Amino acid sequence: MTSSDVSPRESRQLAVASATHGPWRTAGAVGVVGGAAALGVDLISLHWSLSILAGPASIALFLFFLVGGVGSVLSKGGERRLRRWASDHPWQTAMVPAGALFVTNTLSQFFLSSSGVFASILTGLWHAAILGAVVGVVGAVAGARRRNS
């Protein structure tokens, strides 16, 4: 299956399908632990405010999508053709968790902090950009190693 055989719509569907092969239960546990640790640090250091949940929620979401996204590009489970497509298109696969992080992080920043709409969008955007870069690089390196071996 080459890139010319797949329409843009099918390409998006393949990216979402390949992202579902990540270790999402483990990612949820890592996100909860990371968010709880961040909340604990805020409580212990007496950084109390009305937006005390915004930072820990952002950390929890980032860790959740990071572990799930990296796990999806490194996954050895699932259908072989889908894994091959994901290793050939790591940046498209990385955009799925990055897009989900952008939406959820923007909403959590807007509703849990005193940030306005534009500040919440910018925060979600740069967090998603970092996540997309990390997952994309890991996927590109893993795909190159798979093709060489």
C-alpha positions in Angstrom: 0.0 0.0 0.0 1.8 3.2 -1.2 0.9 6.7 -0.4 -0.6 7.2 -3.8 -3.0 4.4 -3.2 -4.5 6.0 -0.1 -6.8 9.0 -0.2 -6.4 11.8 2.5 -9.5 10.6 4.2 -8.3 7.0 4.4 -4.9 8.3 5.6 -6.6 10.0 8.5 -8.5 6.9 9.3 -5.4 4.8 9.2 -3.6 7.3 11.5 -6.4 7.0 14.1 -6.6 3.3 13.8 -2.8 2.9 14.3 -3.0 5.3 17.3 -5.6 3.0 19.0 -2.9 0.3 19.3 -1.2 2.2 22.1 -1.1 1.1 25.8 -3.9 3.4 26.8 -4.6 1.7 30.2 -1.0 2.2 31.2 -1.1 5.7 29.8 -4.1 6.4 32.0 -2.3 5.1 35.1 0.8 7.2 34.3 -1.3 10.3 33.7 -3.2 9.9 37.0 0.0 9.3 39.0 1.7 12.3 37.3 -1.3 14.6 37.8 -1.7 13.5 41.5 2.0 14.1 42.1 1.8 17.6 40.6 -1.3 18.3 42.7 0.5 17.0 45.8 3.4 19.4 45.1 1.0 22.3 44.7 -0.8 21.5 48.0 2.5 20.9 50.0 4.1 24.1 48.6 0.9 26.1 49.5 0.4 27.3 45.9 -3.3 27.4 46.4 -5.5 29.4 44.1 -8.8 29.0 42.3 -6.9 27.4 39.4 -5.0 24.8 41.5 -6.2 22.0 39.2 -5.2 23.5 35.9 -1.5 22.7 36.1 -1.9 19.1 37.3 -4.6 18.4 34.8 -2.3 19.7 32.0 0.5 17.4 33.2 -1.8 14.4 33.5 -3.1 14.9 30.0 0.3 15.4 28.6 1.7 12.2 30.2 -1.4 10.3 29.2 -1.1 11.2 25.5 2.7 10.9 25.6 2.7 7.3 26.8 -0.2 6.3 24.6 1.2 8.0 21.5 4.7 6.6 21.9 3.3 3.2 22.7 1.2 3.3 19.5 4.2 4.0 17.3 6.3 1.3 19.1 3.4 -1.2 19.3 4.2 -4.7 18.2 0.5 -5.8 18.4 -2.4 -5.4 16.0 -2.5 -5.9 12.3 0.8 -6.1 10.4 -0.3 -3.9 7.6 -1.5 -1.2 10.0 1.8 -1.3 11.9 3.8 -1.0 8.6 1.7 2.0 7.6 2.3 3.6 10.9 6.0 3.0 10.7 6.0 4.5 7.2 4.0 7.5 8.3 5.1 8.4 11.9 4.2 12.1 11.7 0.6 11.4 10.7 0.3 8.9 13.5 1.8 11.4 15.9 -0.8 14.0 15.0 -3.6 11.9 16.5 -2.5 12.1 20.1 -1.2 15.7 19.5 -4.6 16.8 18.2 -6.4 15.1 21.1 -4.1 16.8 23.6 -4.7 20.1 22.0 -8.4 19.9 22.4 -8.5 18.4 25.9 -5.7 20.7 27.2 -7.3 23.8 25.8 -10.6 23.0 27.4 -9.1 22.1 30.7 -7.0 25.3 30.8 -10.0 27.4 29.8 -12.4 25.9 32.4 -9.9 25.2 35.3 -7.8 28.3 35.2 -8.3 32.0 34.9 -6.9 32.0 31.4 -8.9 33.4 28.5 -9.7 31.8 25.3 -6.5 32.8 23.4 -4.2 32.0 26.3 -5.8 28.5 26.6 -5.5 27.9 22.9 -1.8 28.9 22.9 -1.1 26.7 25.9 -2.8 23.8 24.2 -1.0 24.5 21.0 2.5 24.5 22.3 1.9 21.4 24.5 0.5 19.6 21.4 3.5 20.7 19.3 5.9 19.3 21.8 4.0 16.1 22.1 3.7 15.7 18.3 7.4 16.3 17.9 8.4 13.7 20.5 6.0 11.0 19.2 7.0 11.8 15.6 10.7 11.5 16.3 10.3 8.3 18.2 8.1 6.9 15.4 10.5 8.0 12.7 13.5 6.4 14.5 11.6 3.2 15.3 10.4 3.0 11.7 13.9 3.5 10.3 15.2 0.8 12.7 12.5 -1.6 11.6 13.2 -1.1 7.9 17.0 -1.6 8.4 16.6 -4.8 10.3 
